[in-house]
Every structure is written in structure tokens, then in C-alpha cells.
Amino acid sequence: MSMPIGRRAALLGTLGAAAAAAGPALGQGARTGRAIVGFPPGGTADSVTRLYVERLRAGGMGMVVDNRPGAGGRLALEALKPLAPDGTAFVITPASMMTIYPHLYSRTLRYDPLKDFTPVSPVCLFPFGLAVSSKHPARTLQEFVAWGKGRPSVDWASPVPGSMPHFIGTEMARMAGLTMSHIPYRGSAPAAADLLGGTLAAVILPLGELTAFHRAGEVRLLAISSPQRLPRLQEVPTFAESGFPDLVHEEWYGAMLPAGASPATVSALHEAIVAAAGTAEIRDALTRIDIAPATMEPGAFRERIARETAAWGPIVAASGFRPDE
């Protein structure tokens, strides 16, 4: 998922300062570790990964970011799966690749989220936003639903087919009784550009991809998928407040090691992530793009993945969406 240049610069501009006080490293000496990310340089997942990697570097371990874009983030997990579980390689992946893809790619998925990987911790958490152009007549979600019911179909977009925002949109349409046509995009930036240009009626994107446009008056955020309103966006209601109590979804990016990682290796990476997430540098950098640092004990994180995977099964089935496997 891509990020506008201004916000990307704001995030990456903190990396030098963040390196000064790294948490515990996974190792010392000549070993070079890899943090694998399934999206191109410059996107949100890549930028968040680089922020954390700088902390590990400053702790004494050689560390590089290994971008493996493709297949909607699956290539990064496929690359990690056969590697040694010694802490020299891990992946930071969005939740969708772990909790939704097993329901979409039941015949062709080349990894099992919990059998082939060792969950370590989330690193951040963020909601999604439903937005329309500032020229759109709807000023609330209820007005958008009423507007949409007067049309044969409403064109809308998410960043990636089969991703969490895609299914938030299909659930919203089903609950509201709307006919909405999902337009597939490869990333948030082109979808946002077409919303601004009037090609799309609406988008559901990571909130941080929309807030700058909202504050500039170029788009109007109608609802967000967080449990409560956000301090920086008190004027924007949640889906739950707007009559959709089941549309409470937040996506995490999480760190995974290959299966079989020892407790010591898992603990070392977990401690490094917790130490980094607790710094003002990372907290402030993420807050500027409406992302919150978030950590969890490895066992609880594994349980969360299993619980969310089960919850997404009926949602994906009800959507009727099947990708070309």
C-alpha cells in the first residue's frame, strides 16, 4: 500500500533520530539479518518496517530490509518459510496475508499461517476510512447510503482485492442494501487519485492515506473502522456510531519468524520490538500518519491470529469474492 510523498518523508525523516536508542538486538557481530516485506519501497508497510529496522541496527546487529513485492504480500511469506529459524530473517506482514488469505486461496496458498511461522508481535495498528470527494453531496454515511440507493450501482475502490478494506466495503454494502461495484486497484495512491479526479464515488483505504486530503478539504471522511473516534479526528464518526456496529476492524502489521524458532530467538526479537515501540521517536512518527505502535506477547498474538482467521471466514464467504487462483 502506497503513501503520499509528504507523509512518507515525515516518517522516514525520523529514522536517524530513532537509531540513537535502539532496544536489544537479536545478535551481535558480523551476521546480517533481513527484515522481509512484501511491498515495494516507499509504501506504508515498507516505511514502518524500516523504522523498526533502524532500531535493531543501532542495537548492534547488521540488518537490511528485503523487499519482495508481489502476489498481494504472499511472496514475502513464501520467501521466509524455508529459512533457518535462527533470527537472521523475519517478516513484517499485514494481517490480511495471515487471517484472510487462507479463505481466499484455499487451493494455492503456499504457506500455513500458524504452522509455517512463529508469531512474535504486532508492531502497529491502524483503522480504515470511508471517504468521498469533497464535491460529493453526502456529508454523512447515512446520506451516502441514501444517495447510493438511488443509483443502479456505486463504483468504489480498496487498495488491493481480497484485502481487509475490500471486505469492509462488501459487508457495508450488504448491510445497507446497496449495489456497489468494487474496482480493483494496486495500492492506495492510484485509488485516492481517482477519487480526487471524480472517477470513483468512494474509497475505503488505510486511514493514514486519507487524513491529509481530508484536512485539506479535498476529500470527506464519512466513517472510520476503529472502535472509538480518534483524538486527531474527533469530527469523524465510527462505522459503529453510524449504524454499522459490526464494521469495527483494525489492521495490524506483525513480525513473524520461520516455524521452529527457539524461545530465546522469539524473546530477543519480541524484546527489541517492544523497546522500539516504546520510544517517543517511533510513537510520534507513526502518529503523524495515523498509525499506533502496538505490541503483544507471542502466545497472545498467535491466539489473536487464530481468532481473527476464524472470524473472517464467514465474511469472505458471504462476499462471494473469489480471486483468480
Secondary structure by P-SEA (a helix, b strand, c coil): ccccaaaaaaaaccccccccccccccccccbbbbbccccccccaaaaaaaaaaaaaaaaccbbbbbbbccccaaaaaaaaccccccccccccccccccccccccccccccccccccccccccccccbbbbbcccccccccaaaaaaaaaaccbbbbbccccccaaaaaaaaaaaaaccbbbbbbbccaaaaaaaaaacccccccccccccaaaaaacccccccccccccccccccccccccccccccbbbbbbbccccccccaaaaaaaaaaaaaaaacaaaaaaaaaacbbbbbbcaaaaaaaaaaaaaaaaaaaaaacccccc
